[in-house]
Amino acid sequence: SYEAAEGMSVQVCVKVLSGTLGKGVSINFTTSDGTATAPADYTSANGVLFLTETTIMGCVSTTISIDGLVEGDETFSFGLSTEDSAVILAPNSTVVTIVDVDTTPSPTTTTVPPPALTIGFEQSSYNATEGTMLQVCARIMSGFLEGAVTVNLSTSDGSATANDDYTSVSVQLTFTESDRCVSIPISADALVEGDETFSA
């Protein structure tokens, strides 16, 4: 048997092992596919070698292809034949193993994005008495902050109305690491009207 790596050539030789040749003999050779196939894996070859008393060995070469596929080692064979009934071909075939030199590509590295940044109020609701100052704070709830991020905060009326019950606010809060707060004045309107609400 023979062995050759992809991209190389392999030389297969035939020689007289015993006996005499006399006038000489013609030996036919041909390649045959195994798990390797021509021309994808190797270059097929066929022809005639003529051996004589003075030339008792003949060789033939063929090229092994580089197919760029990771498929493991593969094989093909050389076979011999002759029309001279007095010549015994033993062995009359040999196997060539193609050594796969292609490597498994490195796994693709997947970049996992950082978790989404979530910013929210520290409390879901706040209470304040008329005539006092309400402090509303927002904070980074989850995620990773790269640099700084700006969030708009503004008030909107509910049952309470701006200017009569509270002072409307519209500001930008810039977050880097710590919480950000804004103060909202609550008006004392001297009206008996029950609890009222607004939102931010």
C-alpha positions in Angstrom: 0.0 0.0 0.0 1.0 3.6 -0.5 0.2 6.8 1.3 0.2 10.5 0.2 -1.1 13.7 1.6 -3.4 16.0 -0.3 -1.5 18.4 -2.6 1.3 15.8 -3.2 2.0 13.2 -5.8 2.3 9.5 -5.3 4.6 7.2 -7.3 3.6 3.5 -7.7 6.2 1.1 -8.9 6.0 -2.4 -10.5 9.0 -4.7 -10.5 10.0 -8.2 -11.4 9.9 -10.3 -8.3 11.0 -13.6 -9.7 11.7 -15.4 -13.0 13.1 -14.1 -16.3 11.6 -11.8 -18.8 13.1 -12.9 -22.0 11.9 -10.5 -24.7 10.0 -8.4 -22.2 6.4 -8.0 -21.1 3.8 -5.2 -21.2 2.0 -4.5 -17.9 -1.3 -2.5 -18.1 -2.1 -0.2 -15.1 -5.2 1.7 -14.2 -6.6 3.5 -11.2 -10.0 2.8 -9.6 -12.0 4.8 -7.2 -12.5 3.7 -3.6 -13.7 6.2 -1.0 -11.7 8.7 -3.0 -13.0 9.6 -6.4 -11.3 11.0 -9.5 -10.9 13.9 -10.4 -12.1 15.4 -7.1 -9.6 13.6 -4.9 -6.9 12.4 -7.3 -6.0 12.4 -11.0 -6.9 9.1 -12.7 -4.1 7.3 -14.5 -3.9 4.4 -17.0 -1.3 3.2 -19.4 1.4 0.6 -20.1 4.7 -0.2 -18.4 7.2 -2.3 -20.5 9.6 -4.4 -18.4 12.7 -6.1 -19.8 15.7 -8.0 -18.5 17.5 -4.6 -18.2 14.5 -2.6 -17.0 12.9 -4.8 -14.3 11.0 -2.0 -12.6 8.6 0.7 -13.9 6.9 3.5 -12.0 3.9 5.7 -12.6 2.9 8.9 -10.7 -0.4 10.6 -10.1 -1.4 13.8 -8.3 -3.5 14.0 -5.2 -5.9 16.9 -5.1 -6.6 19.4 -2.4 -10.4 19.6 -2.1 -10.6 21.8 1.0 -13.1 19.4 2.6 -12.7 17.9 6.1 -13.6 14.3 5.3 -10.9 12.1 6.8 -8.5 9.8 4.9 -9.7 8.2 1.7 -8.4 5.5 -0.6 -8.2 4.5 -4.3 -6.3 1.7 -6.0 -3.9 0.8 -8.8 -4.7 -2.4 -10.7 -2.4 -4.4 -13.0 -3.2 -6.6 -16.0 -1.3 -8.3 -18.8 -2.1 -10.3 -21.9 1.0 -12.5 -21.4 -0.4 -15.7 -19.9 3.1 -16.7 -18.7 3.3 -13.7 -16.4 1.8 -13.9 -12.9 0.9 -10.6 -11.3 1.0 -11.0 -7.6 -0.2 -8.8 -6.1 -2.1 -7.4 -9.0 -3.4 -4.3 -7.1 -2.4 -1.9 -4.4 -4.2 0.7 -2.3 -3.3 4.3 -2.0 -4.4 6.2 1.1 -4.9 9.9 0.7 -4.2 11.7 4.0 -6.6 14.5 4.7 -4.8 17.7 5.6 -7.9 19.9 5.9 -8.7 20.9 9.4 -12.0 21.6 11.1 -12.6 25.3 11.1 -12.5 27.0 14.5 -16.0 27.5 15.9 -17.4 30.9 15.3 -17.2 33.1 18.3 -20.6 34.6 19.1 -20.6 37.9 20.8 -23.3 38.1 23.4 -24.7 41.6 23.7 -25.0 43.0 27.2 -28.4 42.9 28.8 -30.8 45.7 28.0 -30.5 48.7 30.2 -33.7 49.3 32.3 -34.3 52.6 34.1 -37.4 53.1 36.2 -38.8 54.9 39.2 -37.6 53.8 42.7 -41.2 53.5 43.7 -44.3 52.7 41.8 -46.2 55.5 43.6 -45.4 58.5 45.8 -47.5 60.5 48.4 -47.1 64.1 49.3 -49.0 66.6 51.4 -50.1 70.0 50.1 -47.6 72.7 50.6 -44.6 70.3 50.6 -41.9 69.3 48.1 -42.2 65.9 46.5 -38.9 64.2 45.5 -39.2 61.6 42.7 -36.2 59.5 41.9 -35.3 57.2 39.0 -32.6 54.6 39.0 -30.9 52.0 36.9 -32.9 48.8 37.5 -30.8 46.3 35.4 -28.3 46.1 32.6 -24.9 47.6 32.0 -24.4 51.3 31.5 -21.7 52.3 29.0 -20.9 56.0 29.3 -24.0 58.0 30.0 -27.6 57.9 29.0 -30.2 60.7 29.1 -33.9 60.1 30.1 -36.7 62.6 29.7 -39.0 63.1 32.7 -42.2 65.1 32.6 -45.4 65.4 34.7 -48.9 65.0 33.4 -52.2 65.7 35.0 -54.5 63.2 36.6 -57.2 64.4 38.9 -54.7 67.0 40.0 -53.9 69.8 37.6 -50.6 71.6 37.1 -50.2 75.1 38.6 -53.4 74.7 40.7 -52.3 71.5 42.6 -48.6 71.1 41.7 -45.8 72.6 39.6 -45.4 70.9 36.3 -41.9 69.6 35.5 -40.2 68.7 32.3 -36.5 67.8 32.6 -33.7 65.6 31.3 -32.0 63.2 33.7 -28.5 62.1 32.8 -27.4 58.7 34.2 -23.8 57.6 34.7 -23.8 55.4 37.8 -26.0 56.8 40.6 -29.7 57.6 40.9 -31.2 60.8 39.6 -34.0 62.7 41.4 -36.2 65.7 40.7 -38.2 67.7 43.2 -41.8 68.7 42.4 -43.5 71.5 44.5 -47.1 70.5 45.7 -49.4 73.5 46.0 -51.5 74.4 49.0 -54.8 75.4 47.3 -57.0 75.6 50.5 -59.7 73.7 48.7 -61.5 70.7 50.3 -61.3 68.4 47.3 -59.9 65.1 48.6 -56.7 63.4 47.5 -55.7 64.0 43.9 -53.1 62.4 41.6 -50.8 63.3 38.8 -48.1 61.2 37.1 -44.5 61.5 35.9 
